[in-house]
Amino acid sequence: MDRLQENLIEWITGSKVATVTFSQKKYVNRIKKIAEDHAKLVEIVAENEDGSITAHIPTKAIHVTVYGSKNNGYSDSYDDEKEGAQE
């Protein structure tokens, strides 16, 4: 079986719970740690043979960061990288 390469966050508008699937080890470990510390908030649904994980988390835990924001430490160089990839 090929290793799953996707990371996925999905929820229905208005829902208090989101389903997440992560294949990246740093996020897998983060979800496991949060589930250990906050068992009432995070439910691990599946730990797959390929190392990926699926869990339910509160939608309030989802945070999206925009590149180039002065508050998150990213520079505008992301815009240059994005433009180069589209050429």
Phi, psi and omega in degrees: 000132177290149179288130177297131182248004184265150169237132191221135173230126180215147176202160177268134180310130179091349180284149177268353183234137175244152174257130179237144172229127181232137172253338179289127186305320182297325178280325175302311180295322180296315179297317178300318180295315179297319179297323178293317182280333186224063185301333180284341183260329186238128178244119175280118183273320181206139168245108189276158181302330182278001179097350178285164183222145174238135183212162171254130179229160175294139178298335178295343180278349182279130180223127180251130179248135179262129177300148179090350178292133181294338184276345185249006175084000177274148177260173178285001180296339177299321179300319179295318179296318181296316179297320179297325181288334183276346182283000000 
